[in-house]
Amino acid sequence: MHREVKSRKAPSGNSFPAGDHLEVPIIITAYRGGDKFLFKGRMSRITGNGITAYVVGTLAVGELVCLQYSINSFGQMERHARVRRRQGDKHHFEFLSLNDRQIQCLRETCDWLLAADLA
């Protein structure tokens, strides 16, 4: 599944270049009391440390979730994360326990988004 992505250069200070002002659909899975809850949203930013997304529904700060999204040719990605901050429907997620392959994939994704912005 391929998604068209709009990007803009992110401010400096990230661990590596980031995609900013994205419009990428995302599915968030949360488990509460043994029950599975699915939330839909739109990813607006990605960095090597996490993402920002506008979510339909409310997730609690500190809640552990699974994020599923697809950015162009990078295919379907699934990452475990923690809700870091919430401002209304805007949620900030911090990636958890990334292995070397996942870190490299995130780096390539962010590099691609940055290059797409500069083209």
HUPE-V227961 format. One record per helix or strand of 3 or more residues. SS is the DSSP state (@ for helix, = for strand). FROM is the first residue (numbers start at 1). LEN is the number of residues. If there is no record, write none. Layout:
ss:SS from:FROM len:LEN
ss:SS from:FROM len:LEN
This chain:
ss:= from:19 len:14
ss:= from:35 len:12
ss:= from:50 len:6
ss:= from:64 len:7
ss:@ from:72 len:3
ss:= from:76 len:12
ss:= from:90 len:6
ss:@ from:100 len:19
